[in-house]
Amino acid sequence: MDTEGRHTPPTERDRAPHPGRGRGRRSRSVRCTALAAGAAGVLLLIHAFVLEPFRIPSDSMANTLETGDRALVNKLAYRFGNLPARGDVVVFDGAGSFDPARSGGSDYVKRVVGVGGDRVTCCDERGRIEVNGEPVDEAYLHPGDRPSAVPFDVEVPEGRLWVMGDHRSRSSDSRDHLGSPGGGTVPVDRVVGRADWIVWPVERIGSLRGRHG
């Protein structure tokens, strides 16, 4: 009797699939997709409300910040009642001050020299900027630069900032907007955040807090 047909084992195609085997793979895939979506959402929230990289477009802040540097902007620095302080490096939206004719201005990075209520003048007999009659030690200035080649005497309104680049001879800053609304000062509520770290290139990674170029 021919028995080969009776005892031939079923082919792989004929075998019933292992219970749950496909479902396990699909579950892992769904979990991975959910985790990736969650991670992307967290990154978007961080970018929107906490930290944002900012590419330095010019040498107006050299040597503190060089063209092409990536600075990480701390968006929480001035929340919860904190205000920009003299010496802070800030990123701000120039709409209504540096870009008076535009409702959505460009972003700028400058150093805060005067805050609301300050009188900022240039220059004393030694060529230094004074704030409220006291000379400012500007160790961060680009080597060879004068504090300013343009004389000015400004009372900074409350809620506004007088800002200047560290590379004074290459910076278009508050001095260049004396005739604009606000007299060259920037509204505090237009400040995006404080530039706290250089994160690129690798050889320049480090904190900007207290950095003097």
VENMOJO-V753957 format. One line per field, one symbol per residue. phi: phi as a letter, one per 30 degrees, with the letter a starting at -180 (. if undefined). Layout:
phi: ???
This chain:
phi: .dceddcddddeddddddeiddddddddddddddddddddddddddddbbbbdbdddbcdcdddbcejeccccddcecchjdbecejdcbcbdddibdbdccdcdddbbbcdcbcejdccbbbddcicdcbhicdcdcddedejddeaccdabbcddeibbcbbddcedbccbeddbdcdeiijdcdedcddlcdcbccadedceldcdidbi
